[in-house]
Amino acid sequence: MSATLTELISDGVVRGACPHDCPDTCATLVTVADGRATRIAGDADHPVTQGFLCAKVNRYLERTYHRDRLTRPLRRVGPKGATGPGQFEPVSWDEALREIAARLDAVRRSPAGPQAILPYSYAGTMGLVQAGSMDRRFFHLLGASKLDRTICSSAGEFALKMTIGAGLGPDPEGVPECDLVILWGTNTLTSNPHLWPFILRARERGAPLICIDPIRTRTAEQCDEWLPIQPGTDAALALGMMHVIFAEGLEDGDYLAQHTVGADALRRRACEYPPARVAAITGLDAEVIADLARRYARARSAFVRINYGLQRHYGGGMAVRTITCLAALTGHWRHPGGGVQLSTSGAFAYDYPTLRRPDLSPPVRTINMIRLGEALTTPDAGVGGPPVQALIVYNSNPAAVAPDRNRVLRGLAREDLFTVVLEHFQTDTADYADYVLPATTQLEHWDIHFAYGHYYATLNRPAIAPLGECKPNSEIFRLLGRALGLDDPALADDDLTLIRQALGSGDPRLAGVTFERLMRDGWARLALPRPYLPFRDGEFATPSGKCELYSERLASLGYDPVPTYTPPRESPATAPALAARYPLTLISSPRHQFLNSTFVNVESLRRNAEPECRVHPADAAPRGITDGAPVTIRNDRGAFRATARVHDGVRPGVVWAPSIWWGKLTGDRQNANATTAEWETDMGRGPVFYDNLVEVTPV
């Protein structure tokens, strides 16, 4: 692979893809001179990227060439969790691989067996090669435990599957034709900025922009209306809208008759949620709810964008399902831009089985990644099987991002836990590693990408040679396999072979999306109409072929088969005794300058920033909290400190603490996940980061 890489790298402009966990999956242009990247820009010819990058990826060269970049393998010589010089020593790749293989082999041959080895990864890169190919083959052949990768989107994905059959939604290129735009639980300007130009074109043609969010985010500031909903009550609002639509005969009866099942059951359920009841649940006025329903139903083509933060409470899966049903009730799927968009990833019919080779794995247990603290500290309490004895972390920073952070840190601090971390920097997690292996960034390796906010496939070509001794994840797992004596041919495929395999599914949506075309152009639209209307004529990817307002599959799994409202687990309404001690709901969505815990160590993005929390004046005054004062945010799980911002841009009873800070870069070495719980959502086994009662007190 290295010879091929050397042959294909040269000065000039190199086409690539943003690797980060964002719907936009931007096409990038990297300028290289004398073997060094000197500029990164968005591709102006790409219909979604449109020539600009977000505030974070604009700084990608700073991140790649950062003075703290890891460029040699490291072995721990100091205590676990300790920071600063003298805690690790450089070793050669040969030493590191030999010693890691010996430790993993000892676990594999122990009475606990290979299931005591756990991989831990998520979306540090979204590329299929570096995030979900050789790594999966390696762990399958090893017989390691499987990881249920749930930390972001699993609740919503499950809900879409049960309702419309797949992660499909309106094409952003059709949004300018909409006459109503609802941004529901999404801070678009921060988490999906390349959708914004399409929204503005709709506004120019007369479409009002409505933001539904407990926080007046920078997106809400730019909308025509802000509806400050009570956290975790989105499904109730959707049902209240349905009540009005059915009661006033505003539904699309033809679409319901032709393309749905269960309309009568949904009508009966909606009867239970009149606006007055929904107002008491959501904190919105009954007339506001009724007016929103009428405007939505009377619109010719309404675009609803929901995002994953909306499903990070106990009823999150059902909330996504219920909102998604609105588009079928009104027939908005018939028109360009109309419908509900959570994800478009279901259209990318890459050959995932060939990439990941699940057939290579024996029957093994699966551990939910959001319960890492439990898995590492009380292994028999819910995770089953032997205690975790070895942990290999890549594309993730669980010591910062996993819920119930203090429990995770206790687990990582176990001296009997062997931990290997593949990383770019000495993160909170890397501080607990026995070995840290230096990985390449997006500018230094091959990859291929899907998108979950548009319908374009993107190839990433390496623009520069790997810095120092860095290696791609894919190569590291090949080398580990070789060191462990795993000689299956599946571990021999190089990265270009993996990319060709991904494109080889034969699905008609990939017609014309060839390796040669991607090498020439960098990106290609899937073989879909433009704009794409996935459910204009029904054709849902469900067993019935229709939008399942009533789901037999959900009923068979023990769920309510009809959309309903599942309240939060922690709220003043559902846990009054707990709320008496911790009366405020904490939301800890990412800062504008961060992407989860990525970019936190880039000084230009952290400049003049500190952990902070926004508190409504009505909540600040009785607590003696003044603007700019240090405060402690706490509950029974833990606490962290922040600077208070007294502001009416958050609804009363809610605290917003933009995150996710590395603990080592804060004054108290903590972040918001000191307070979050390991509980799972109603469906999809996802996290409940925003289902979190706290108290805020002055320091």
C-alpha positions in Angstrom: 0.0 0.0 0.0 2.8 2.4 0.8 4.3 2.2 -2.7 0.9 3.0 -4.2 0.4 5.9 -1.8 3.8 7.3 -2.7 3.2 7.0 -6.4 -0.2 8.9 -6.2 0.9 11.8 -4.0 2.2 14.9 -5.8 2.0 18.7 -5.4 -1.1 20.5 -6.7 -4.7 20.4 -5.6 -6.0 17.1 -4.2 -9.6 16.2 -3.9 -10.8 14.8 -0.6 -13.7 14.6 1.8 -14.4 16.0 5.3 -14.3 12.9 7.5 -16.3 14.2 10.5 -19.6 13.3 11.9 -21.8 15.8 10.1 -24.6 15.4 7.6 -22.8 17.6 5.1 -19.8 15.4 4.1 -18.1 18.2 2.3 -16.0 17.8 -0.8 -12.6 19.4 -0.1 -9.7 20.7 -2.2 -6.3 20.5 -0.5 -3.5 22.6 -2.0 0.0 20.9 -1.6 3.4 22.5 -2.2 6.7 20.8 -1.7 4.9 17.9 0.0 3.1 20.1 2.6 -0.6 21.0 2.6 -0.9 24.8 2.5 -4.7 25.3 2.1 -7.9 23.5 2.5 -11.2 24.7 0.9 -14.6 23.5 0.0 -15.2 22.4 -3.6 -17.2 25.2 -5.3 -18.5 22.8 -7.9 -20.1 20.5 -5.4 -23.8 21.2 -5.3 -23.9 20.9 -1.4 -20.5 22.0 -0.3 -20.7 25.1 -2.6 -17.2 26.3 -1.9 -17.2 26.8 1.9 -16.3 24.8 4.9 -17.4 25.1 8.5 -15.5 27.0 11.2 -14.0 23.7 12.4 -12.7 22.1 9.2 -11.4 25.5 8.0 -8.8 24.8 10.8 -8.0 21.3 9.6 -4.4 22.1 8.6 -3.8 23.5 12.1 -5.0 20.2 13.5 -2.9 18.1 11.1 0.3 20.0 11.7 -0.4 20.7 15.4 2.7 20.7 17.6 1.2 18.0 19.9 0.4 15.6 17.0 1.4 12.1 17.9 3.9 10.7 15.4 5.6 7.8 17.2 4.2 4.8 19.1 4.2 5.3 22.8 4.3 2.9 25.8 3.1 3.9 29.2 5.7 4.1 32.0 3.7 6.3 34.5 0.4 5.8 36.3 -2.8 5.4 34.3 -4.6 8.7 33.8 -1.5 10.8 34.6 -0.7 13.7 32.2 2.4 15.6 31.4 6.0 14.5 30.4 7.4 11.3 31.6 4.2 9.3 31.5 5.0 7.6 28.2 8.1 6.6 26.3 8.6 6.2 22.5 9.0 2.7 21.1 9.4 1.3 17.7 6.5 0.0 15.7 8.1 -3.5 15.8 8.3 -3.4 19.6 4.8 -2.0 20.0 3.2 -4.6 17.7 5.1 -7.5 19.3 4.2 -6.5 22.8 0.5 -5.6 22.0 0.1 -8.9 20.2 1.6 -10.8 23.1 -0.8 -9.2 25.6 -3.8 -9.8 23.3 -2.8 -13.4 22.7 -2.5 -14.0 26.4 -6.1 -12.8 26.9 -7.2 -14.8 23.9 -5.7 -18.0 25.4 -6.9 -17.3 28.9 -10.0 -19.0 30.4 -12.0 -15.9 29.6 -11.1 -16.3 25.9 -11.1 -13.7 23.1 -14.5 -12.3 24.1 -12.6 -10.5 27.0 -11.2 -8.2 24.2 -13.5 -5.3 23.3 -13.1 -2.8 20.4 -14.4 0.7 21.0 -14.9 3.1 18.1 -17.3 5.5 16.6 -17.3 8.4 14.2 -14.0 10.1 14.7 -13.8 9.5 11.0 -16.9 8.5 9.0 -14.9 6.9 6.2 -15.8 3.3 5.4 -12.1 2.2 5.1 -10.7 3.8 8.2 -13.8 3.3 10.4 -15.5 0.0 9.3 -13.5 -2.4 7.2 -10.1 -3.9 8.3 -10.8 -3.2 11.9 -14.0 -5.3 11.8 -12.3 -8.1 10.0 -9.5 -8.1 12.6 -11.8 -8.3 15.6 -14.1 -10.9 13.9 -11.1 -13.2 13.2 -9.9 -12.7 16.7 -13.3 -13.7 18.2 -13.5 -10.5 20.2 -16.7 -9.1 21.7 -18.8 -7.0 19.3 -19.6 -3.3 20.0 -23.1 -2.0 19.6 -22.3 1.5 18.2 -25.3 3.4 19.6 -23.8 6.6 21.0 -25.3 8.9 18.4 -28.1 7.8 16.0 -29.4 4.3 16.9 -32.7 5.4 18.4 -33.6 7.5 15.4 -32.4 4.9 12.9 -34.5 2.2 14.6 -37.5 4.5 14.5 -37.1 5.3 10.8 -36.7 1.6 10.0 -40.0 0.8 11.8 -41.8 3.7 10.1 -40.5 4.3 6.6 -38.1 1.4 6.3 -34.8 3.2 5.9 -32.8 6.3 6.6 -34.1 8.3 3.7 -35.4 11.9 3.6 -36.0 14.9 1.4 -33.2 15.9 -1.0 -31.8 19.2 0.2 -31.7 20.4 -3.4 -35.5 20.3 -3.4 -35.8 22.5 -0.2 -35.9 25.8 -2.1 -39.2 24.8 -3.5 -40.8 24.4 0.0 -43.2 27.0 1.3 -42.6 26.1 5.0 -39.4 25.0 6.8 -39.4 23.6 10.3 -36.1 23.1 12.0 -37.0 20.8 14.9 -34.4 20.0 17.5 -31.5 21.0 15.2 -28.9 23.8 15.4 -28.5 23.8 11.6 -25.9 26.6 11.5 -23.6 24.6 13.8 -24.3 21.0 12.9 -25.5 21.1 9.3 -24.4 24.5 7.8 -24.5 23.4 4.2 -28.3 23.0 4.4 -28.7 26.6 5.3 -28.2 28.1 1.7 -31.1 25.9 0.5 -33.3 27.0 3.4 -32.5 30.7 2.6 -33.6 30.2 -1.0 -36.9 28.8 0.3 -37.2 31.9 2.5 -36.5 34.2 -0.4 -39.5 32.6 -2.1 -41.7 33.2 0.9 -41.3 30.2 3.2 -41.3 31.1 6.9 -38.6 29.4 9.0 -39.7 28.0 12.4 -37.3 26.6 15.0 -38.5 24.2 17.7 -35.8 24.0 20.4 -35.5 24.5 24.1 -32.6 26.8 23.3 -32.5 29.9 21.2 -29.5 28.7 19.3 -27.7 30.7 16.6 -30.0 28.9 14.2 -33.1 30.0 16.2 -31.8 33.5 16.2 -31.9 33.5 12.4 -35.4 32.0 12.1 -38.7 33.8 11.9 -40.1 32.1 14.9 -38.7 30.2 17.9 -40.9 27.8 19.8 -39.1 27.0 23.2 -40.4 23.5 23.8 -39.9 21.6 27.0 -37.0 19.1 26.5 -38.1 15.5 25.6 -41.7 16.4 24.7 -41.4 16.5 20.9 -43.7 13.5 20.3 -46.4 15.2 22.3 -46.2 18.2 20.1 -46.4 16.1 17.0 -49.5 14.3 18.3 -51.1 17.6 19.2 -50.5 18.8 15.6 -52.1 15.5 14.4 -55.1 16.1 16.6 -55.8 19.4 14.9 -55.1 18.1 11.4 -57.5 15.2 11.8 -60.1 17.3 13.7 -60.2 20.0 11.0 -60.0 17.6 8.1 -56.6 18.9 6.9 -55.1 15.4 6.3 -54.3 14.2 2.8 -56.8 11.4 2.6 -55.6 10.1 -0.7 -52.0 9.7 0.5 -53.2 8.0 3.7 -55.4 5.6 1.7 -52.8 4.7 -0.9 -49.5 4.8 1.0 -50.0 4.1 4.7 -51.3 1.5 7.0 -52.9 2.3 10.4 -54.4 5.7 9.7 -57.5 4.9 11.8 -55.4 3.8 14.7 -53.3 7.0 14.5 -56.5 9.1 14.3 -57.7 7.5 17.6 -54.3 8.1 19.2 -54.3 11.7 18.1 -57.7 12.2 19.7 -56.0 11.7 23.1 -53.7 14.8 22.6 -55.8 17.9 22.2 -53.8 21.2 22.2 -54.7 22.0 25.8 -53.2 18.7 27.1 -50.2 19.1 24.8 -49.6 22.7 26.0 -49.3 21.4 29.6 -46.7 18.9 28.5 -44.6 21.0 26.1 -44.9 24.4 27.7 -46.1 25.9 24.4 -49.4 27.7 24.2 -52.4 25.7 22.9 -53.1 28.3 20.2 -49.4 28.2 19.1 -49.7 24.4 18.7 -53.0 24.6 16.7 -51.6 27.4 14.5 -48.5 25.4 13.8 -50.6 22.3 12.8 -52.8 24.4 10.4 -49.8 26.0 8.7 -48.0 22.7 8.4 -51.1 20.9 6.9 -52.0 23.8 4.5 -48.5 24.2 3.2 -48.0 22.8 -0.3 -44.5 21.4 0.6 -43.2 21.5 4.2 -39.7 20.5 4.9 -39.0 19.3 8.5 -35.4 18.8 9.5 -34.8 16.9 12.7 -31.5 16.0 14.2 -30.0 13.4 16.6 -30.1 15.6 19.7 -33.9 15.4 19.6 -33.7 11.6 20.3 -31.3 11.8 23.3 -33.9 11.3 25.9 -35.8 8.3 27.1 -38.6 8.6 24.5 -36.3 9.6 21.7 -37.0 6.7 19.4 -40.8 7.2 19.6 -40.3 11.0 19.1 -38.5 10.4 15.8 -41.2 7.9 14.7 -44.1 10.2 15.6 -42.6 13.3 13.9 -41.8 11.2 10.8 -45.5 10.2 10.5 -46.5 13.8 10.1 -45.3 13.9 6.5 -47.4 10.9 5.5 -50.5 12.4 7.3 -50.2 15.5 5.1 -48.8 14.0 1.9 -45.8 16.4 1.9 -43.7 13.5 0.5 -45.3 14.2 -2.9 -43.4 17.4 -3.4 -39.8 18.5 -3.8 -38.2 19.1 -0.4 -41.3 17.9 1.4 -41.2 15.4 4.2 -39.0 14.8 7.2 -35.3 14.4 7.1 -33.2 12.8 9.8 -30.8 10.9 7.5 -30.2 10.1 3.8 -27.6 7.4 4.6 -30.0 4.6 3.6 -29.5 5.4 -0.1 -25.8 4.6 0.0 -25.9 1.0 -0.9 -22.3 0.2 -0.5 -21.3 -3.4 0.0 -21.0 -3.3 3.7 -20.9 -7.0 4.3 -17.9 -7.4 2.0 -16.2 -4.5 3.8 -16.8 -5.7 7.3 -17.0 -9.5 6.8 -19.4 -10.4 9.7 -19.2 -14.0 8.4 -15.7 -14.2 9.9 -17.0 -13.8 13.5 -18.0 -16.7 15.7 -21.1 -16.3 17.9 -20.0 -13.7 20.5 -21.6 -11.2 22.9 -22.4 -7.6 22.0 -21.7 -4.8 24.4 -23.5 -1.5 24.2 -20.9 1.3 23.9 -22.9 3.7 26.0 -22.6 1.3 28.9 -18.8 1.2 28.9 -18.6 2.3 32.5 -20.7 -0.6 33.5 -18.8 -3.0 31.3 -15.5 -2.0 32.8 -16.5 -1.8 36.4 -19.4 -4.4 36.9 -19.1 -6.7 34.0 -21.7 -9.2 35.1 -24.4 -6.5 35.5 -26.1 -6.5 32.2 -23.3 -7.0 29.7 -22.8 -10.8 30.2 -19.8 -12.9 29.5 -16.3 -12.6 30.9 -14.9 -9.3 32.4 -13.3 -7.0 29.8 -9.6 -7.6 30.0 -8.4 -5.7 26.9 -9.8 -2.6 25.3 -8.8 -1.2 21.9 -10.0 2.3 21.2 -9.9 4.1 17.8 -12.0 6.9 16.3 -13.3 7.8 19.7 -12.5 9.4 23.0 -14.7 7.6 25.5 -13.0 9.2 28.6 -14.6 12.5 27.4 -17.7 11.5 25.4 -19.2 8.4 27.1 -22.0 8.9 29.6 -21.4 8.6 33.4 -17.8 9.7 32.8 -16.6 9.1 36.3 -17.6 5.5 36.1 -15.8 5.2 32.8 -12.6 6.7 34.3 -12.7 4.2 37.2 -12.9 1.4 34.6 -10.1 2.8 32.5 -7.9 3.2 35.6 -8.0 -0.6 36.3 -4.4 -1.8 36.3 -5.5 -5.2 35.1 -7.2 -3.7 32.0 -4.9 -3.7 28.9 -5.7 -0.6 26.8 -4.5 0.3 23.3 -5.5 3.7 21.8 -5.1 4.7 18.1 -5.0 8.5 18.1 -3.8 11.8 16.7 -3.4 13.4 20.1 -2.9 12.6 23.7 -6.6 12.7 24.6 -8.2 12.0 27.9 -8.6 8.4 26.8 -5.0 8.1 25.6 -3.8 9.1 29.1 -5.2 5.7 30.3 -3.6 3.7 27.5 -0.8 1.1 27.9 0.1 1.8 24.3 -0.8 4.8 22.0 -0.4 4.2 18.3 -0.2 7.3 16.0 -2.9 7.3 13.3 -3.1 9.3 10.1 -5.5 12.2 9.6 -7.8 12.6 6.6 -5.0 14.3 4.6 -2.8 11.2 4.9 -4.9 8.2 3.8 -7.5 6.8 1.4 -11.2 6.6 2.2 -14.6 6.6 0.7 -17.6 8.3 2.3 -21.4 8.2 2.3 -23.4 11.2 3.6 -26.4 11.5 5.9 -27.5 14.9 4.7 -27.4 14.6 0.9 -27.0 12.1 -1.9 -23.4 12.4 -3.1 -20.6 9.8 -2.7 -17.2 11.2 -2.0 -13.6 9.8 -2.4 -10.8 10.9 -0.2 -7.3 10.9 -1.7 -4.3 11.3 0.5 -2.8 14.8 -0.1 0.4 14.3 1.9 2.6 11.5 3.1 1.9 10.4 6.7 3.6 12.6 9.3 6.4 10.9 11.2 5.6 7.2 11.8 1.8 7.6 11.6 -0.2 4.8 9.9 -3.8 4.5 8.7 -6.1 2.6 11.0 -6.5 0.0 8.3 -2.8 -0.6 8.1 -2.5 -0.8 11.9 -5.1 -3.6 12.0 -3.4 -5.4 9.2 -0.1 -5.3 11.1 -1.8 -6.4 14.4 -3.4 -9.3 12.6 0.0 -10.3 11.2 1.7 -10.0 14.6 -1.1 -12.3 16.1 -0.6 -14.9 13.3 -4.0 -14.2 11.7 -3.3 -15.3 8.1 -6.8 -15.1 6.6 -6.7 -13.5 3.1 -9.3 -10.9 4.3 -6.5 -9.1 6.2 -4.5 -8.7 3.0 -6.7 -6.4 1.0 -5.2 -2.9 0.6 -7.1 0.3 0.9 -7.8 0.7 -2.8 -9.1 -2.8 -2.9 -11.4 -2.0 0.0 -12.8 1.1 -1.8 -13.5 -1.0 -4.9 -15.2 -3.6 -2.8 -17.4 -0.9 -1.2 -18.5 0.1 -4.7 -19.2 -3.4 -5.9 -22.6 -4.1 -4.4 -24.3 -4.0 -7.8 -27.2 -1.8 -6.4 -28.7 0.3 -9.1 -28.3 3.4 -6.9 -24.5 3.1 -7.4 -24.8 2.8 -11.2 -22.1 5.1 -12.6 -20.5 5.7 -9.2 -17.2 4.0 -10.1 -13.7 4.2 -8.7 -12.4 5.7 -11.9 -15.1 8.4 -11.9 -14.4 9.2 -8.2 -10.7 9.4 -8.9 -11.4 11.9 -11.7 -14.0 14.1 -10.1 -13.7 13.4 -6.4 -17.5 12.9 -5.9 -20.5 11.7 -7.7 -24.3 11.8 -7.2 -26.0 8.5 -6.6 -28.1 7.3 -9.6 -31.3 9.1 -8.3 -33.5 11.8 -9.7 -32.6 15.4 -8.9 -34.2 16.4 -6.6 -34.9 13.0 -5.2 -38.5 12.4 -3.8 -38.0 9.1 -2.0 -41.7 8.5 -1.1 -43.6 10.5 -3.7 -45.4 7.4 -4.9 -45.2 5.5 -1.6 -42.7 2.7 -2.2 -41.6 2.7 1.4 -38.9 0.2 2.4 -41.2 -1.5 5.0 -42.6 -5.0 4.8 -46.0 -3.5 3.7 -44.4 -1.1 1.2 -46.2 1.7 3.0 -45.5 4.2 5.8 -46.4 2.1 8.8 -48.5 4.3 11.1 -49.3 1.1 12.8 -46.3 -1.2 13.0 -46.8 -5.0 13.4 -43.1 -5.3 13.9 -43.1 -2.9 16.9 -46.1 -4.8 18.3 -44.2 -8.1 18.1 -41.2 -6.6 19.9 -43.4 -5.4 22.8 -43.6 -1.7 21.8 -46.7 0.4 21.3 -47.4 -0.1 17.5 -49.0 3.4 17.2 -47.1 6.7 17.6 -47.3 7.9 21.2 -45.6 10.1 23.7 -43.0 8.5 25.9 -42.0 11.1 28.6 -38.4 11.6 29.8 -37.1 9.5 32.6 -35.8 12.5 34.5 -38.1 15.5 34.4 -40.2 17.5 37.0 -43.3 15.7 35.7 -42.0 12.1 35.8 -39.6 12.3 38.7 -40.9 15.0 41.1 -38.9 13.8 44.1 -35.6 13.9 42.1 -36.6 17.2 40.6 -37.1 18.7 44.1 -33.3 18.3 44.5 -32.3 18.7 40.9 -34.9 20.9 39.2 -33.1 21.9 36.0 -32.7 19.9 32.8 -29.2 20.0 31.4 -28.6 19.9 27.6 -25.0 19.6 26.6 -25.0 19.8 22.8 -21.7 20.6 21.0 -20.1 24.0 20.9 -20.1 25.7 17.5 -16.3 25.4 17.4 -16.1 21.7 18.5 -17.4 18.5 17.0 -18.0 16.4 20.0 -14.5 16.2 21.5 -12.7 16.7 18.2 -11.0 20.1 17.6 -11.1 20.9 21.4 -7.3 21.1 21.5 -7.0 23.4 18.5 -6.0 26.7 20.1 -7.6 29.0 17.5 -11.0 27.3 18.1 -10.6 27.3 21.8 -9.4 30.9 22.0 -11.3 33.0 24.6 -13.5 30.0 25.3 -14.2 28.2 28.5 -16.8 25.7 29.8 -19.9 27.8 30.2 -23.6 27.3 30.8 -26.6 29.4 29.8 -29.2 29.9 32.6 -32.5 31.8 32.3 -32.8 34.9 34.5 -35.8 33.4 36.3 -33.6 30.4 37.3 -30.5 32.5 38.0 -32.0 35.1 40.4 -33.2 32.8 43.2 -29.9 30.9 43.1 -27.8 34.1 43.4 -26.2 33.4 40.0 -24.8 36.4 38.2 -23.6 36.7 34.6 -20.0 35.6 34.4 -19.9 33.9 37.8 -18.4 30.5 38.3 -21.0 27.8 39.0 -21.1 24.1 39.8 -23.6 21.9 37.8 -24.2 18.7 39.7 -26.4 15.7 40.4 -25.9 12.3 42.1 -23.7 11.1 39.3 -21.2 13.9 39.4 -20.4 17.5 38.9 -18.5 20.0 36.7 -17.8 23.7 36.8 -18.6 26.3 34.2 -19.1 30.1 33.8 -22.7 31.2 34.0 -24.2 33.2 31.2 -27.5 34.6 32.4 -29.6 34.8 29.2 -33.2 34.5 28.1 -32.2 32.4 25.1 -33.1 29.2 27.0 -36.4 28.3 28.3 -36.9 28.5 32.1 -36.0 25.2 33.8 -33.3 24.4 31.2 -29.6 24.8 31.4 -27.4 24.7 28.3 -23.7 23.8 28.7 -22.1 23.6 25.2 -19.7 20.7 25.2 -17.7 18.3 24.9 -14.6 19.6 26.6 -11.6 17.4 27.2 -11.4 17.0 31.0 -7.6 17.8 30.9 -8.3 21.2 29.3 -10.8 22.3 32.1 -10.1 23.8 35.5 -11.7 20.9 37.4 -10.7 18.2 34.9 -14.4 17.4 34.3 -17.1 17.9 31.6 -20.9 17.6 31.3 -20.7 13.8 31.0 -19.9 13.7 34.7 -23.6 14.1 35.2 -25.1 12.0 32.3 -26.5 8.5 32.8 -25.9 5.2 31.0 -29.6 4.5 30.6 -30.9 3.5 27.1 -33.6 5.0 25.0 -37.1 3.5 24.6 -35.9 1.8 21.3 -32.6 1.4 19.5 -30.6 1.2 22.8 -29.4 4.8 22.3 -28.1 7.3 24.9 -30.1 9.7 27.0 -27.6 12.5 27.3 -30.3 15.2 27.5 -32.5 13.3 29.9 -30.6 14.7 32.8 -31.8 16.7 35.9 -29.2 18.8 37.7 -28.8 21.7 40.1 -26.7 24.8 39.4 -25.1 26.7 42.4 -22.6 29.5 42.6 -19.0 28.4 43.4 
